[in-house]
Amino acid sequence: MKIKRIIMILVIVLMFSQVACGTESNNPDTTSRPDIKQYDEYILVYPDNAQKYVKMAVDEMELFFLTQFQNVKKNTVSRYQPQENALVIFVGVSSVDGGYSVNYKDNTVNIQGADADLVYLATSRLINEYFAGSASNITVENIQKLNISQVGIDRSAYIQDISLFEPVWQYQWTPPEWMLDFTEKTSSYTVSGRMMCVAHRGGIQFYPENSIEAIISSIKMGCDIIEIDVEMTSDGRLVLLHGDLDVCTDWALKKGKNGLPKSNKVIAWTYEELQQLNLRFNYGQYTSAEGVVTSYKIPALDEVMTVCKDRIFVNIDKLDCVRYWDEVYAVLKATGTTQNYLFGKSFKDKEVSLTSYYQQMRADGLPVSMNYYARWHVGNLEEDLTLVPGTKLEQFFTKYNNKGNNFLTDHPFECVQWISKQYTEG
């Protein structure tokens, strides 16, 4: 049955909270509009001051309709007015127990998340699990059966079990199993091994740089190495941060209040004091004081190594690891991650022999760490290469394939898919 007339109206509302959104119902009305394809209009409603991830969610939904329904016409109106023959999709941030939800009632779909990134995740999951496939399958009854929800997962829980954390890209791509195998990464870490993806600053593409969430995202997408930046707190705890607190966090809003230090230097703060700050995120760009304030916190190195154990290599930058070796080594021993650690820049710059460090690990009965600079560092994706149309990627791969190269990038999502294609399909 052909669609007579489908119009998408992109509705920009001043305050999402003022819109009467539908809520989940055990007995939704499916009698008046049995088939969504018969709706004359598709209306997307989101706040005009929405964060970028919410706008990206709207774009994803809009793209789906444009792909599935060739006759879609897009209009913009200043205010939403209820219309009978329309499917209304509300997209926005709302309190949903720290997680996200997709609920249906009558002709209304509500996509909500506790944070903007969770709104995008919920939308991606909806498209993947429900809308994917033929448009002929889009029915009210199917939406009724697919009410989606995910309660908020405590940070400490997904540090111990990373499967509990859903990256925003999770419903868009699945890496092959071999890319998640640390044994494969270890065996490939040779001067003639395959090219490896290094996520710069833990992976800045989807989450705040140097955050535990960015690192879990990099692990789950199949990155081989993370490069992280480490600082020392006033109480001797190693934490991840690149730059001062005024750049990477909401320090400016909290400095000097409730007994917190006024300094923007990490060394002036205890670990517990730092936990009262929130990280900023700049959507794939290096963090700036204008970045969006998130709910994510500054992680400790021991938390990061717990997450990385037997999953990914770790290269520590910024911190003088020669000077602070006792502190770094204590973390590696406590977390059982000497095999994940890579001797990096500090040792190279100071031309330090690694022999004594290897002997120390062997004496303690621990696996020996590898040298980051035993392999070549051969470029940066955003500086040296063009992702689209990709011809330069192919030229780059031909030149550096199987020559023991580490590939540092701010775009690991594209990089791991490229590596997957070359080594899985090729």
N, C-alpha and C positions, 0 to 999 in steps of 0.2 A: 504494500500500500504506500503510495507516494505521499510525501508531506506536502500539504497545500501551501502552507505559509508559516515559516518559522522565523521569528524575530528575536534576536537577543538584545535585551535592553540592559546596558551597564549602568547601574544606579549608584550614584555617589551620594551618600547620606552624611549629614554633619555629625551625628552622634549615633553610633551603632546601638547603644543601649536604649535609645528612644524607639527603636523599631520593635514591633511586636513579633518576635521570632517564635516559630512553632517549636514544640518540645516533643520528646519521645512519647509515643502512645502505644499501649498494648493492642488497641483496636482502631487503627487508623482508618479513615474513610477512603475506601478504594472503589466505591461504586460510581461516583460521578465522572471520574477520569481514569478508566481502567488501563489506558496505555499512554505513556508519556509522549510518544510520537505524535499524538493527536493534539498536544498543546500548541497553541498559536504563538506563544511567547516564552522565552527563557530569560529570566530576570536574575542577574547577579547583583547582590547588595553587599556593599562593604563600606567602611568609614572613609571619609576623604582624607583623614590624617593617618591612615594605616601605614604600618611599617612595611619595608620592602618585601619581606617574606609573605605577608598577607597579599600584597599586590601580585607577587609571583604566583600565589595560589589561584588568584582570580584569572591571571593570564593562562595558567595551565587548564583551568576549566573552560575558558573561552576558546582556547586552541582545540580542545576536544570537540566542542560543538561545531567549530568551523571545519574540522576534519570530517566529522560524521554527517553533518548536514550542510550540503553545499549551498543551500538557499538562505543561509543565515544572514540577516541584515542587522548591523550594529547601530544602536541609537544610544544617546546619553541624555538622561533627564535629571533634573535637580532634586526631585523628591519622588519617593516610591508611593504609588497609589495602588491599593489592592485590585487585582484583575482576576476574573474567574478563570479564564482559559489561559493560564500561565503557570509554568513551573518556576517557583521562586527559590533561589539558592542564597542563603545568608552566609557570609564568610567573615569571621572576625575573632578577636581575642576575647576570651571570657573565662571565668573561673570554672574549671572542670576537674577539680581534684588534682591539679598539677599536670594533667595529661591532655587528651583530646577526645573529641566525640563527633560522630556524624549521625544525626537523628532525622527521622522523617515523620511528618504528620500531614495528612491531607495532601496538598500540592506544594508543601514546603520542605526543603532540605536545609538543615542547619549544620554548618561545618565550624566547629569551635575548637580552640586550643588555649592552654594557659599562657603560652608564649607564641609569638609570631611564627617561629620555626616549627612549632607543633601544628599550627594551622596549615602550613605548607605540607607537612608530613601527612596529616589527615586527608588533605585534598589529593595528594599523590596516591595514597592508599586507596581512596575511593575510586579514582580513575583506573587504577591497576586491577583492583579486585571486582569492581562492579561494572564500570563503564567500558572496560577493555573488551574488545571484540566487536561483534556486529551491533549496530544501533537498533536492530530489530529486537534485541534482547532487553532493551531498556523499558521496563514496565514498573508500574507502581508497586506491584506485588514483590518484585525483586528488591526494590529499595526497602520495602518493609522488612524483608528478611536480612538485610545487610546493615542494620544499625551497627555502627562501628564505635568502639570506645577503647581507650587505653588510659588507665589511671596513672597518675604520676609515679615514677619509680624513684625511690630515694637514691641520692648520689652514691652513698656508701654501698648500696646494693649492686649497682651496675659497675662499680670499681671491682667488686669481687666476682661478678658474673656479667661480662660485657654483652652477652646475648640478650640481656634485659633492656639494653639501650638501642633504640631505633634511630639511625641517622636519617636525615631528611631525604636522602637519595635512595633509601632502602628499597622502595617499591619501583625504582627505575632501572636498576641493574643488579645482577648477581655475579660476582667474580667466580671463576672456576676454582675448584677445590685446591688445585696445586698452588694457587697464588696465596692461599691462607696457610700453607704448610711451612712451618719454620724449619723443618728438616731440609726441605727443598731450598729455602733461602740460604741456609748454612752451606749446603753442598755447592750452591751456585756462586758463593762469595769467593771467587777466585779471579786471578788476573785474566782468565779467558772465559769467565762465566757470562751469563746473559746480562742484559742491561737491567738495572734496578732503579726503582722509583724512590726518591727521597722526598718526603713531605716536609717542606720548609716551615719552620716554627710550629711543628706538630701537625700542620695542615690548616691553612687560613681560609679555605674556600667556603666552608659551610658553618663553621663555628669560630669563636674567638681564638686567636692565635695562642699557642701554648696552653690551651685548656685541655682538661682530661677528656672532654667531649670531642674535641677536634682529633685527639690522638686515637680514641676508640673508633671514630669515623675512618681515619686513615688505615687502621688495622683491618677493619671489616671490609674495606673496599679493595684490599690486597696490596697496599704499599709495602715496600721491603724495609725501609729505614725511615725513622723520623729524626729530624734535626730539631733540637730544643734549646732554649736559652734558660740558664739557671742563675739564680741569685741566692744570697745568704740572708736570712732574717736576723734580727737582733738576739733572738734566743737560739741561734745556731741551727735552724732548720733550712734545708735546701728547698727552694720553691721555683716554679717556672714563671718567667716574665721577661719580656724584651722591652727595654726602655723604662722610663720612670712611671710612677703610679698615676700621675696626672694625664698621661697619654693612654694608658691601657685600661684604666678603671674609672669609676665614678668618684675618685678621690676628692675632686673639687667640691662635691656636695657634702662630704662627710669629714673632711680634715678638721682636726681640732675639736670635734664634737664628741660628746659622751666619752671623754677621756682618750680619744684617738690622737695619735701624733699629727703634727702639722707638716712634717717633712714629706716630700714626695719620693723619697728614697726607700727602697725595700729594707735596707739595713737598719732603718730607724723603727721598724715595726716588728712586733712579734708575729708568729704564725697565726695565732688566734685573732689578733687585731686585723690582720689581712683578710681573714674570713668574713669580716663585716663589709668588705668592698665587693663590688660586682664588676666583672670584666666587660669591656666594650667590644663591639663587633662591627667590622666595616665591610662586610659582604665581599670577601675575596681580595680586598685591598689591605695594605698594612694599617694597623690600628692607629687611629688618631683621636684627639680629644673630642672630635665631633661624631665619633662612632656611636652606634646605638647601645645603650646600657642593657645588658642581659641579666638573667638570673644566675649565670655561671660564675664559679669562684676560682681563685688562684689555687692551683694544685701543688701539693708537695711532691718532691722527687720520688719518695718512697711509694706514694700512690700511683704515680706514673709507671714506675718499674713493676709494680704489682700487675698493672694492666698489660704491660708489654711482655711479661714473662712468657718465653717459648712461643712468641707470636711475631715479634718484629725487632729489628736492630735499632739501637738508640745512640745517636751522636750528640753529645753535650757541647754546646757552643756558649760563648760569652764568659762563663765561669772559668777561672784559671784552675783547671782540674789537676794540674801539677801541684799547685799550692794547697788546694783543698782535697788532695787525694784521699786522706784518711776519712774525711766526711763522705766523699763519694763512694769509696770502697765499703764503708760501713753499711750504706744503703744497698749496695750490690749484694753484699753477704747476707743481709737481713732478708732480702727479697729473693735470693737465689737467682740472680740475673747477670752474673759475670759473662755468661755466654751471649747475652743480648747487648752488652755494652761494646761500643767501638771507641778505641783510642783515637781522639780527634785533634782538633786544631791546637790546643795547648801544648801537646806533646810534639807536634810537628814544628810549631813556631820556635820552641825552645830547644829543638833538636835533642830531645831526651831519648835515651835508649830505653826500650821497653823491656829489656831483659829482666831487670829487677822486679818489675810488675808481674811478669809472667811467672817468675820464681815464687813470688808471694802467693799468687793464686794456686799454683801447684802445691805449695807447702800446706795450704789450707784445704787441699783436696777439691778445689773448685775448677770448673771448666774455664779455659783461658779465653780472654776477650780477643777480638780481632782489631786490626788497624784500619780505620776508615780510609786512610790515604794509601793503603795497599792497592786500591783500585783507583781509576781515574775519575775525577769530577769533570763532567763534560758538558756542562751547559745548564741553562735555565729556561724553562719552557716559555715563559712570557717574554723573555728578552731575545732568545736566539731562534725561536721557532714560530711558525704560523700554524695555528690549529686548523683553520679553514682557508683554502680547500684541503690542506694536509699534504701537499706534494713535498714540502720541506721536511715534514716528519719522516716520510719514506726515505728521502735522501739522507737524513740524519741517521736513521736506523741502519741503512746500508753501510754507512761509513763507520759506525761505532758498534755494530752488533758483535756480540761474543768477544769483546775485548776488555772485559772487566770494568765496565763503566757505571758510575753512580750518577743519576740524573736528578739534580735538585730542582724542585718546581713548586710554584704556588698553585698549580692546577693539577693536583694528583688524580682527580677523578678522570680527566681526559687521558692522563698519562698511563694509568693502570689499564684502561680499556685498550689503549694502543698496544701496550706490552702484551696484554691477553691475546689480542688479534695476532701479533707477530709470533708468539710462542705456542699458542694453543692451536690456531688454525694453520700456522705456517710450519 
